[in-house]
Amino acid sequence: MSKTNSGRAPAEAKGWGRPALRGLFLLAFLVGGLGCWPFAQGEAPWGDEDPPPLQLHVQNHHFHDVVIYVHPDGQRKRLGAVGGFENQTLSLPPDVVSAVRSFRISANPIGSRASYTSEEISGGPGQTVVLTVAGTLQMSHWHIR
């Protein structure tokens, strides 16, 4: 058997050899193809449904009707009005709700200069923020369920 300058036989002079590289490329192709399999089936791995919106349930124990605002990033957007001594559920706009954004909620009784503004709230899709507007606005509070 003749030897090359490196002291190896001609078949060994190529290092790993092309069959090993072909096997490596085949393995990478298969792993990459299997990773895309759910998308090739026409479905997203997380489902086709949109996540349910973040809900705001307002329990108004105040005599006056209140106007509810949401404050994302220092802006003010009107969500709706809730009558005195009534309960109502409102949906927050999708642009307000995201994993990186927090917001505040305020309740302004119609015909009054007083108002209630919550602390920063971070809620996600499918959750419900419950805002209780008390007869004395300073006693109003919120929680997430």
KADA-V206099 format. One record per backbone hydrogen bond with DSSP energy under -0.5 kcal/mol. CO is the residue of the C=O (numbers start at 1). NH is the residue of the N-H. If there is no record, write none. Layout:
CO|NH / CO|NH
This chain:
2|10 / 4|7 / 8|4 / 9|12 / 9|13 / 11|14 / 12|15 / 14|17 / 17|21 / 18|22 / 19|23 / 20|24 / 21|25 / 22|26 / 23|27 / 24|28 / 25|29 / 26|30 / 27|31 / 28|32 / 29|33 / 30|34 / 31|35 / 32|36 / 34|37 / 36|39 / 36|40 / 37|41 / 38|43 / 39|42 / 44|47 / 52|126 / 54|92 / 55|129 / 56|58 / 56|90 / 57|59 / 57|131 / 58|60 / 58|88 / 59|61 / 59|133 / 62|85 / 65|110 / 66|82 / 67|108 / 68|79 / 68|80 / 69|106 / 70|72 / 70|77 / 71|104 / 72|75 / 77|70 / 80|68 / 82|66 / 83|86 / 86|60 / 88|58 / 90|56 / 93|96 / 93|97 / 96|98 / 98|101 / 102|73 / 103|121 / 104|71 / 105|118 / 106|69 / 107|109 / 107|116 / 108|67 / 109|112 / 114|109 / 116|107 / 121|103 / 121|123 / 124|127 / 127|55 / 128|130 / 128|145 / 129|57 / 129|131 / 130|132 / 130|143 / 131|59 / 131|133 / 132|134 / 132|141 / 133|61 / 135|137 / 136|139 / 137|140 / 141|132 / 143|130
